[in-house]
Amino acid sequence: MRSRSGLFQGRYLFHLHTVATDGALAVEDYFRFAREAQYQHLIFLEHIRTCPLYDVDAFAAAVREAAARYSVRASVGFEAKVLPDNTLDISAAHFRMADVIGIAEHGFRGGPDQLVHALECCFARYSQESGPAELVWVHPGLGFQKKGVLEKEHGRYASLLQRAQEQGILIESNLRYGLCKSAIYNSLPADAKVIGLDCHTMNDLTSKVCC
């Protein structure tokens, strides 16, 4: 089981997307907002693939440069999709450079049985990998929801939430999709859960409250 890093403490904003991928906000916009709204920590979670279409090193450098300039703590993270071969769509180098990795299943190509197996394999494999301080299962259950089977698969979904928690993987309460309303989620210890904005626009920042 992975030990807690203390990454999600204080007033934080987590799961932030930028113009590097499908967000409408630049890195600088988040830091201005954090300073004005008195948030202590920005935790970016930019989309990534094994062969990304943007300069990942430049993105990470921009986050760290702005953190120093605004005196706001910041962490660089990536949202990586679960693949049918039971791996995450991220290179080993980018996995190791991240402060946090979001495990995302909403684009999974395969049926519910394959999805459950792939998630179980990813939880087991990446919880043992050296690299990011934290792993988070982001918008958990969204893959089941998009396939229209979340209610039908509730038992296995609940088991996956428990499995992730047991292996030290944090569970995101995603404010965009409103997932994680099950009794099993509510029964998880407080330090196993984090709040994620899944932020793409300024309206996402101003209309939702995080921590």
C-alpha positions as CSV (number, residue, x, y, z in Angstrom):
1,M,0.0,0.0,0.0
2,R,1.3,3.5,-0.9
3,S,1.8,5.9,2.0
4,R,0.1,9.3,2.1
5,S,2.3,12.1,0.9
6,G,0.5,15.1,2.3
7,L,0.0,16.5,-1.2
8,F,-3.7,17.2,-0.6
9,Q,-3.6,19.5,2.5
10,G,-4.8,23.0,3.1
11,R,-6.8,24.9,0.6
12,Y,-6.1,23.3,-2.8
13,L,-7.5,23.3,-6.3
14,F,-7.1,19.9,-7.9
15,H,-7.6,18.5,-11.5
16,L,-6.8,21.6,-13.5
17,H,-6.6,21.5,-17.3
18,T,-5.0,24.2,-19.4
19,V,-4.7,25.4,-23.0
20,A,-2.0,22.8,-23.5
21,T,-4.9,20.3,-24.1
22,D,-8.6,21.0,-23.9
23,G,-8.8,23.8,-21.3
24,A,-9.5,27.4,-21.9
25,L,-7.2,28.8,-19.2
26,A,-3.5,29.4,-19.3
27,V,-1.3,28.3,-16.4
28,E,-1.0,32.0,-15.4
29,D,-4.8,32.3,-15.1
30,Y,-4.9,29.7,-12.3
31,F,-2.1,31.4,-10.4
32,R,-3.8,34.7,-10.5
33,F,-7.1,33.2,-9.3
34,A,-5.3,31.3,-6.5
35,R,-3.6,34.4,-5.2
36,E,-6.8,36.4,-5.3
37,A,-9.0,33.7,-3.7
38,Q,-6.3,32.7,-1.3
39,Y,-5.8,29.1,-2.3
40,Q,-2.5,27.6,-1.1
41,H,-1.9,24.9,-3.6
42,L,-2.6,24.3,-7.3
43,I,-2.5,20.7,-8.5
44,F,-2.5,20.4,-12.2
45,L,-3.7,17.3,-13.9
46,E,-3.2,17.8,-17.6
47,H,-4.2,15.1,-20.2
48,I,-1.4,13.0,-21.5
49,R,-0.7,10.1,-23.8
50,T,2.3,8.0,-24.4
51,C,3.1,10.3,-27.3
52,P,1.7,13.7,-26.2
53,L,0.8,16.4,-28.7
54,Y,2.3,19.2,-26.6
55,D,5.6,20.0,-25.0
56,V,5.3,18.3,-21.6
57,D,8.6,19.7,-20.3
58,A,7.6,23.2,-21.2
59,F,4.3,22.8,-19.5
60,A,5.9,21.6,-16.3
61,A,8.5,24.4,-16.4
62,A,5.7,27.0,-16.8
63,V,3.9,25.6,-13.8
64,R,7.0,25.7,-11.6
65,E,8.1,29.1,-12.9
66,A,4.7,30.6,-12.1
67,A,4.7,28.9,-8.7
68,A,7.9,30.7,-7.8
69,R,6.7,34.0,-9.1
70,Y,3.3,34.0,-7.4
71,S,4.6,32.3,-4.2
72,V,1.8,29.7,-4.6
73,R,2.6,26.0,-4.1
74,A,2.0,24.0,-7.3
75,S,2.2,20.3,-8.3
76,V,2.4,18.9,-11.9
77,G,0.2,16.0,-12.6
78,F,-1.2,14.1,-15.6
79,E,-4.5,12.3,-16.3
80,A,-3.7,9.1,-18.1
81,K,-6.3,6.7,-19.6
82,V,-6.5,3.0,-18.9
83,L,-5.8,1.0,-22.0
84,P,-7.1,-2.4,-23.0
85,D,-3.7,-3.9,-22.4
86,N,-4.1,-3.1,-18.7
87,T,-1.6,-0.2,-18.7
88,L,-1.8,3.6,-18.6
89,D,-1.4,5.7,-21.7
90,I,1.7,7.5,-20.4
91,S,5.4,7.1,-20.9
92,A,7.6,5.8,-18.1
93,A,9.5,9.1,-18.1
94,H,6.4,11.3,-17.7
95,F,5.0,8.9,-15.1
96,R,8.2,9.4,-13.0
97,M,8.3,13.1,-13.4
98,A,4.7,13.7,-12.2
99,D,3.7,14.7,-8.6
100,V,0.4,13.0,-9.1
101,I,-1.2,10.7,-11.7
102,G,-4.9,10.6,-12.4
103,I,-6.1,7.1,-13.5
104,A,-9.0,7.7,-15.9
105,E,-11.2,5.0,-17.4
106,H,-13.9,7.1,-19.3
107,G,-12.3,6.5,-22.7
108,F,-11.9,2.8,-22.3
109,R,-12.5,0.7,-25.4
110,G,-14.0,-2.6,-24.2
111,G,-16.8,-4.0,-22.3
112,P,-17.5,-3.8,-18.5
113,D,-15.7,-7.1,-17.8
114,Q,-12.6,-5.9,-19.6
115,L,-12.8,-2.5,-17.8
116,V,-13.0,-4.1,-14.4
117,H,-10.0,-6.3,-15.1
118,A,-8.0,-3.4,-16.6
119,L,-8.6,-1.2,-13.6
120,E,-7.7,-4.0,-11.1
121,C,-4.5,-4.6,-13.0
122,C,-3.6,-0.8,-13.1
123,F,-4.3,-0.4,-9.4
124,A,-2.1,-3.3,-8.6
125,R,0.7,-2.5,-11.0
126,Y,1.0,1.3,-10.5
127,S,0.6,1.3,-6.8
128,Q,3.9,-0.6,-6.7
129,E,5.7,1.7,-9.2
130,S,8.2,4.3,-8.0
131,G,7.3,7.7,-9.3
132,P,4.5,10.1,-8.4
133,A,3.8,11.0,-4.8
134,E,0.1,10.2,-5.3
135,L,-2.2,8.1,-7.6
136,V,-5.8,9.2,-7.8
137,W,-8.7,7.4,-9.5
138,V,-10.3,10.4,-11.2
139,H,-14.1,10.6,-12.0
140,P,-14.3,7.0,-10.8
141,G,-17.2,5.1,-12.5
142,L,-17.4,7.5,-15.5
143,G,-16.4,4.6,-17.8
144,F,-19.3,2.6,-16.5
145,Q,-21.7,5.6,-16.7
146,K,-20.7,6.3,-20.4
147,K,-21.5,2.7,-21.2
148,G,-24.8,3.0,-19.5
149,V,-24.1,0.2,-17.0
150,L,-23.1,2.1,-13.8
151,E,-26.3,1.1,-11.9
152,K,-26.1,-2.5,-13.1
153,E,-22.4,-2.7,-12.2
154,H,-22.8,-1.0,-8.8
155,G,-21.5,-4.0,-6.9
156,R,-18.3,-4.3,-8.9
157,Y,-17.9,-0.5,-8.9
158,A,-18.1,-0.5,-5.1
159,S,-15.5,-3.3,-5.0
160,L,-13.2,-1.3,-7.2
161,L,-13.5,1.7,-4.9
162,Q,-12.6,-0.4,-2.0
163,R,-9.7,-2.1,-3.9
164,A,-8.2,1.3,-4.9
165,Q,-8.4,2.5,-1.3
166,E,-6.7,-0.6,0.0
167,Q,-3.8,-0.1,-2.4
168,G,-3.3,3.5,-1.4
169,I,-4.9,5.0,-4.4
170,L,-6.9,8.1,-3.6
171,I,-10.5,8.4,-4.8
172,E,-11.7,11.7,-6.4
173,S,-15.0,13.2,-5.7
174,N,-15.4,14.9,-9.1
175,L,-17.4,18.0,-9.1
176,R,-18.0,18.0,-12.9
177,Y,-19.8,14.7,-13.0
178,G,-21.1,14.3,-9.5
179,L,-19.9,10.7,-9.2
180,C,-19.0,8.8,-6.0
181,K,-22.4,9.0,-4.3
182,S,-22.4,5.4,-3.2
183,A,-22.5,4.2,0.4
184,I,-19.1,2.6,0.0
185,Y,-17.6,5.9,-1.0
186,N,-19.1,7.6,2.1
187,S,-17.6,4.8,4.2
188,L,-14.1,5.3,3.0
189,P,-11.8,7.2,5.4
190,A,-11.4,10.9,4.9
191,D,-7.8,10.7,4.0
192,A,-8.6,8.3,1.1
193,K,-10.7,11.0,-0.7
194,V,-9.9,14.2,-2.6
195,I,-12.1,16.8,-4.3
196,G,-11.4,17.5,-7.9
197,L,-12.8,20.4,-10.0
198,D,-12.0,18.9,-13.4
199,C,-11.6,22.5,-14.4
200,H,-11.5,23.7,-18.0
201,T,-12.9,27.3,-17.8
202,M,-13.0,30.3,-15.6
203,N,-16.7,29.5,-14.9
204,D,-15.6,26.1,-13.5
205,L,-13.3,28.0,-11.0
206,T,-15.9,30.6,-9.9
207,S,-19.0,28.4,-9.8
208,K,-17.6,25.5,-7.7
209,V,-16.1,25.4,-4.2
210,C,-13.1,23.2,-3.6
211,C,-11.8,22.7,0.0
